[in-house]
Amino acid sequence: MPNRRSASIVFLSLLGLFGTAAAQDTPLLSGGIAFVTNTTGGKTTYIPLIQPLAAVPLGNHFMVESRAIVLEQFTPNSTGYDHSHFAALTYLQGDYIASRHLTVVGGSFLLPFGTYNERLTPLWIGNFQDESLAEPIGQMGSGIGLGGQVRGSLYSSARTSFSYSAWFSARSANQQFSSRRSSGGRGSFYFPEQRLEIGASYGRLLQGTHENFVGAYLWWQTGDGGFRVRSETMRGEHAYGYWFEGDYRPLHDESGPVNFMRRFEPVFRMNQTFRIDNAASDGVPAQNTQQADFGLDYNFPHNTRILSSYSRQFSPAGNVNIWETGMVYRFLFPAWKGH
Amino acid sequence: MINARLKIFAAVLGVTLASGGCLLAAQNDSQGTKQESNQGNKVHHTMPAETGQQEGQRVFAENCSRCHNAPQGFSPRIAGTISRHMRVRANLSAEDERALLRFLNP
């Protein structure tokens, strides 16, 4: 309890204590506010939520950043609505840019295993409300590490670049900073001319079963960024799986005027998970499962999106339909009004 | 315990919303310095395209755009913070961070 309060005080304090920042380095508040609905097998839930993010640069080399989530979940019942709430810090980390090629991260951070956890979990970024079925593989339970991380761009040129991340996390049973003892890393090559990124991840759980995880991913987009493909596969000792996603963003085609139709963004994602055994409770479906997601998003002006999708999940436990809709607004502004 | 957590994050929410209201004027001011395209997700600047900006635009298209659309209408006072955040999150090189900053706030 004191730890949670302390963390929250830090989160709040960072927003207002550093008034001497340079003109371009004012601390920022960003995040997303959303209202989403999910209907799975005929059962509907309504979820208003906010996901604020704060980034506070300190001098030329330091930065503190944090993200939190607050949501309320409403489920209709025979007399009205059942509701539950959830509020938590997602991460709270300090970054020290040590050199051109090295950034040291300390605190509570998103595990850099694969791509989804770090890149697509912000609700104003992801094309679907839900993560892929295979995403829990390699995320050590919470997707959060508590400890240290080194990362950076080792080599970068006009034709190729190589970036890396490596972490060590301690075990923590703290409710706000829950993590498992683990280590791992990720390396990736990016080819700017082809807009192609390929990478691999490794993680090792250093408590309990001492399980190994490996993953690989490939991202590609067309030259104008209008069409993107993202794909990832991961394997643990109890389960493995993959997902791939394609989306088309007509707004990135500058050849014609913007109109109503060009703000639509069709999306498709395929997920599949395979069980090796059920010895671990790892968040992956207990039986082999496949799911196809068909989405249609709409990009309003002023940082607002509508997300909608229909999914069909196939599993020996029963096939279900999943309908999701939501509206997301992204905010981004300085933490205070300055000069 | 639950009530305490709620209070804490209600405070976070309060600060966020309060800041948003107070800083709306600043956000509007910043929009005068940039000319957003009518495409909704691209940011074009009033200055003629220079090499540095083109380089920054390339960095944005190749790195940031892989995950998300360009945010619209943000204040130039946070351009450096955004660039540094992207350097850490997207593993940008130091050169790419500088180019991105020139693009966001020429």
Interface residues (C-beta under 8 A of the other chain):
Chain A: M1 R4 R5 S8 F11 L12 L15 A22 A23 Q24 D25 T26 P27 L28 L29 S30 G31 I50 P52 A55 V56 P57 M63 E65 A68 V70 H85 A87 D95 I97 R100 H101 T103 V105 E118 R119 L120 P122 W124 I125 R151 G152 S153 S156 S161 S163 Y164 S165 Y190 P192 R195 E197 W219 Q221 G225 R228 R249 L251 H252 E254 P257 V258 R263 N299 F300 P301 H302 N303 R330 F331 L332 F333 P334 A335 W336 K337 G338
Chain B: M1 I2 A4 R5 L6 I8 F9 A11 V12 L13 V15 T16 S19 G20 C22 L23 L24 A25 A26 Q27 N38 Q39 G40 N41 K42 R58 A61 E62 S65 R66 C67 H68 N69 P71 Q72 G73 F74 S75 P76 R77 I78 A79 G80 T81 I82 R84 H85 R87 V88 R89 N91 L92 S93 A94 E95 D96 L101 N105
